[in-house]
C-alpha cells in the first residue's frame, strides 16, 4: 500500500470514528454524549408559591443575575395575581419579582448588553397583550413595542410575538406569530422604537416561516430563527437574506447562542407526530453544538423523550458558569443541567 492510499484510509477511518458529531443540515441525532447531570431543585420561589408554573424562558444578565419567566400558576397569566418575572442571584436566591397583571402569555425573553430585560407577551385580551416590553434591571418599564391588546398585520403591530433579540447596533428583532398566528415574520425596529423592515410569510419554502418560535444572534451578527413547525433553523443576515438552513438540531422551540458561538437548541416537541408535523424518531431534549459550522456535539435528553405530549424544555439559557437551564411548560418545572 503506498503512502497516499494509507493517508486516504486513515482519513476515512478518522471520520468513521467520530460518530458523535452530526454534520450540518442532517437529521437530528439521539446518540450524542450527555456531559451534564440534571437537577430540578434550583430557585427560591416567592412566598406562598408551592411549585413552578410553566417556565418559558431563562436568561442570564451580564452582572450575574438570572431571570426566569413563567406563566403564573398554570399556563396563562390571565386573571392571575402572580408576578411572571423572577430575578435570582447565581446561588438561586430570589432578589425581585414583577409583572403581575401585566401579561397574558409571557413567552420569549432576552437580556441586552446593558442588562435590560426584554419579554414578549404572545397572548391577547382586550387592552392587553401582543406586545414586547423592555425592563430595567429594577423592573421599570423602559419601552413597549406594539399596541396593547391589538393584533394586526400592519408594520409595528404583532400577532402573538414569540421572541426578541437585540443586534450589535441596538436594533430590535421580534419573531412575530405563535402557532396559528397570522404573521409568521420577523419585524425589525431601531433602538428607539422606529419600524425599519419585516420579512417572512407562512409556508414551507426557503425563507418562508411557520411559527418562528425563537430567535438569537451569533457573534457574526447572523440571525438564527427557530422555524418550529418546519422542523428547522433558518439563518439570515440582518436584512432578511436567507444564508443557510439547518435541521440537525431538531424541532427548535428555544435557541441560545453563547459568546463563543456554542449553540443550545431546546426541542420540546419531537417524537410521535400528533398532527403538528413533529419529527418522528427524534427525541426531545437540548442539542448543543457550534453556530459556526453547525456541528452537534452533545444532547441533554429530556426525561420524557418520546412522550406524545409536548413536554420537553422549551425555553433555555446558560449562565456564566456554563450551567444550562431548561424551562419546561407542560410539566411546569425549571431544570438545571450542570457539567459532570
N, C-alpha and C positions, 0 to 999 in steps of 0.2 A: 504493500500500500504506500503510495507516495505521500509527501508532506501535505500537499493541497487536499488530498482526499481525507487525510487524518483531521485536518482543520475543519473541513466541512462536516464530518461526522461528529466531531467534538462540539461544534456549534449547535448542531441539531439535537444532540443529547442534552446540552445545557438548556435548550428551550423546553424539551420534554420533561426535564427535572424540576421545572418551576411551575407546577400547575396552580399555585395559589394566586397567580396574578392574571386577572382577566384582561384581555386585550380590548382597546377602545371599540365601542359600538356593538359589542357582542351581547349575548343574553346574560341575565343576572345569574350568579353562581351562589350555591348554598354551602359549598365545601371549603370556604376560606377560613384561615385561622381566626380564633376568637381570643385576643390577648387581654380581655377585660374580665373582671368579676363584677357582678351586679348587686347593688343594694337598693332597698326601697324604703329606707327609714330616714332619708335626708330631709331637713327643713322643719323649722319650728312653725307650727300652724297657729293662726290667730286664736285668741281666747274664745272658747265656745265652739271651735271647729274641730270635729272629731276625725275627719279624713279629707283627703284631697278631692276636689271636684275634677271635672275633665280638664286636664292640663294641655294647653295648646301651643305654648311657646316658652322657651328658656333662653335668656340672653345674659351674657356676662358683660359688665361695664369695664372701661379702662381702669377705674380705681379699684376694681376687685369685687364690687357688689354684683349680686346675681339676681336678676328679675325673673319671676315665674308668673306667667299669665294663665289664668284658669277661667272656667265658665261657671263661677258661683257654685251653688250646691248640686247642680246637675249638669246638663249640657246646654244651659241657657241662663243668661243673667236677667231676662225679662221679669220684672217684678220682684227681684231678689235683693236683699239688703247687703250681701257680702261684697267686699271690695275685690275685684278680679285681678288687681296688680299687687304682687307681694315682692318686697325688696329684702334680700338677705345679705349677710356678710359671708365670706368664704367658709366660715365654720358653721353655717346653716342657721345662725340666729336671725330672727325676724327683726328688721330695722324699721320698716314702714310699710304701709299699705294704703291704696287709694283706688278711686274709680267707681265706688259704689253708686249705683243708679245712673251711671254714665254710658253703659254699654248694653247691647242686646246679645251679641255673639262675638266676644273677643276672639281674634284669630291669630294673625301673624304679628311679629314684632322684630325690631332691630334696635341696637344701641349705636348711635353715631360716634364719630371721633371725639366729640366734645362731651360725651357721656349722657346725652339726652336720649330718652326712650321714645320710640315710635310704635304705636299699636293700631291695628286695623279693627274696625267693627264690621263684620260681614253679615250682620243681620239688620233688619229694618222694621221699625214700628212707627206709628205717627209721631213725628218730631224727634226721632232718634234713630241713629244707625246709618250705614252706607258711608262711613267716614274714616279718616285717618287722623290720629291725634299725636302731637309731639309734646312730650312732657319733660320738664326739667328734672334733675335728679331728686328734687324735693317734692315732686308731684304736681307742680304748677303747669297748667296748660299753656304752651308757648305758641302753638299753631294748630289749626284744624283745616283739613282738606275735605272737600265735598260739602254737601248741604244736608243738614240733619234730617233723617227720615226720608230723603228724596233719592229714589233710584232713577237712573237715566243713562242714555247712550251718548248724550252730548259731551263734548270735551269738558273736563273738570268735574263731571258727575260720575258716580260709581254705582255698580250693581254688585253688591257683596264683595268688597275688596278683601283679598286674602292675605297679602303680604306687602312689605315695603322694604326698599333698600336705598342706601344713600351712596351716590357716586363720589369719587375723589374730589370733584369740584363743587360738591354740595347739592347737585341736582337730585331730585326725589323721584324714585321709580316705584310705581304701585302696580301690583298684579290685580287685575280687575275682573272678577267673577269666580264664584264658588260653583259647586255642582248645580246645574240648571240655571246658572246665571246667563244673562243675555249679551254680555260684552266680550268676554274671552280675549282680553287685550292687555297691553302694558301702556300705562299713561306716565308721562314724564313732566315734571314741574321744576321750575327754578327753586333755589333755596328760600326765596321769598314768596312762594305760592303762585307763580305765574305759569300757566299752562304752556308747554313747549310743543309736544307732539304725542302721538299714540301710534301703536301698530298692533296687528293681530286680528284674527277673526276666527269664528268657530269652524273647526274642521280637522282633518287628519293629515293634510298635506304638509310639505315643508313650509315652515313659517306660520302655519295655522296652529291654533291652540284650542284645547278642550280642557277646561278647568286649570288655569295657571295657579297652582296651589302654593308655590313657594318660589322666592327669588333670592339671589345672592350674587355679589361681585367677587371676582378673583383679583389677584394682585395686578393683572394686566388690564383691568377695567372691563373685562367681558362680563356680560350679564347671563347668569345661568337661570333658566326658567324651568321649574318643575311642571311639565305638561302632563298632569297626572292621569287623566282619562286616556291619553295616548301612550302611556307607559314609557315616557322618555323625558330626557332633559334636552332642551334646545338652548344653544349658546348663541348669543347675539352680541354685536357691538352696540355702542351706546345710541346709535341712530336706528337700530332695529334691523340691521343686516344680519341674516342668519349665517353663522360661521360653522356650526357643527351640530350634530345630533348624536346623543349617547343613550343607549338602552341598558348598558351593563350594570347600572346602579339600581335597577328595579323600577317599581312604580313610585315616583317621588312625591311624598307628602311634605317633607321638610328638607331644606338644604342649608347647610352651614359650611362656610369656607374660611379656614384659618389664615393667618397672615402668611404662613409658609405654603399656602395653597393645598394643604390637606383638606379634602372634601369629605363631609359626612352627610349621607343621604338617608333619611328615615323613610322606610317603606312600611306603611301601616295597613296596606290593603291587598297585597299579593296573596295568592292561594287559589282556592276554588273560584271559578267565575260565577258571580251572583247576578250577572246581568249588567255589570258596570265595566266589562272588558278587563277584568283583572288578569294578571299574568299567572296562568295555571302552571304549577310545578315550582314556582319561585316561593321562597319562604319570606315571611315578614321579618323585619329587623332593621338594623342600621349598617349600611355598607360604607366602608371607609377606603379612600384611595387618594389619587392625585388629580387635582384640577388642571395640572399642566399637560399630562399625557393621557388621562382617562383610565389609568391602571387602577384596579381594585385589589386591595391587599388584605383586608380584614372584614369580618362580618360578625356583628353582635346580634345573635339570633334572638328573636322575640320568644317569650315564654309560651305563647300560643301561635307558633309559626304557620300553621296550616288551618287554623280555625276559619270557618266561612265568614263569620262576622269580622268587620274591620276592627282590629283590636290592637295593633302594634303601636309603637311610638310614632307620633305624627309630627310634633314639633321638637326640635332638639337644639342643643347648644354645647359649647365647650368652654371650660373655664381656663384660667391662666396656668393651672397645673396639668392640663390635658385631660381632666375628667370629662366624660361625655354624659350629657343629660338627655333623657327622653321623656317627653310629655305624652302620656297615654290618655286618650279621650274615653273610649268605651269602658275600660277598666278603672278609670278615674284614679290615676296614680302618677307619681313622679319617680322615674328610675334614674339612678346614678351609676355610671359604669367607670370603675377605677382600674388603672393598669395593674396587671398581675405582677 
